[in-house]
Amino acid sequence: MLHYAVVFFVIALIAAVFGFGGIAAGAVEIAKILFFIFIVLAIASFLINALRGRS
């Protein structure tokens, strides 16, 4: 999922360089959403693994 966030960020950068502001803004929003979903899932995974390892 982090890979897709980076891909959308790169698309946003390329679109911004060529002057496509609307496309760049949309790609940045998608990248942000995917990044935050990745962070939440990563933290949940770490917590579950830590709790599972204790018992």
C-alpha positions as CSV (number, residue, x, y, z in Angstrom):
1,M,0.0,0.0,0.0
2,L,2.9,2.3,0.7
3,H,4.1,1.6,-2.9
4,Y,0.8,3.0,-4.3
5,A,1.0,6.1,-2.1
6,V,4.5,6.8,-3.5
7,V,3.3,6.1,-7.1
8,F,0.4,8.6,-6.7
9,F,2.8,11.1,-5.2
10,V,5.1,10.8,-8.2
11,I,2.2,11.2,-10.5
12,A,1.2,14.4,-8.6
13,L,4.7,15.7,-9.0
14,I,4.8,15.1,-12.7
15,A,1.4,16.6,-13.2
16,A,2.4,19.7,-11.2
17,V,5.5,20.1,-13.3
18,F,3.4,20.0,-16.5
19,G,0.8,22.4,-15.1
20,F,-2.1,20.0,-14.5
21,G,-3.1,21.4,-11.1
22,G,-6.4,19.6,-10.7
23,I,-4.8,16.2,-11.5
24,A,-1.9,16.9,-9.2
25,A,-4.3,17.9,-6.3
26,G,-6.3,14.7,-6.8
27,A,-3.2,12.5,-6.9
28,V,-1.9,14.1,-3.7
29,E,-5.2,13.5,-1.9
30,I,-5.2,9.9,-2.9
31,A,-1.5,9.5,-1.9
32,K,-2.3,11.0,1.5
33,I,-5.3,8.7,2.1
34,L,-3.3,5.7,1.2
35,F,-0.4,6.7,3.3
36,F,-2.6,7.2,6.4
37,I,-4.3,3.9,5.8
38,F,-0.8,2.3,5.6
39,I,0.2,3.9,8.9
40,V,-2.9,2.7,10.7
41,L,-2.6,-0.8,9.4
42,A,1.2,-0.9,10.2
43,I,0.5,0.2,13.8
44,A,-2.3,-2.3,14.2
45,S,0.0,-5.1,12.8
46,F,2.8,-4.2,15.2
47,L,0.4,-4.1,18.2
48,I,-1.2,-7.4,17.3
49,N,2.2,-9.1,16.9
50,A,3.5,-7.6,20.2
51,L,0.4,-8.8,22.1
52,R,0.5,-12.2,20.4
53,G,4.2,-12.6,21.3
54,R,3.6,-12.0,25.0
55,S,1.2,-14.8,25.7
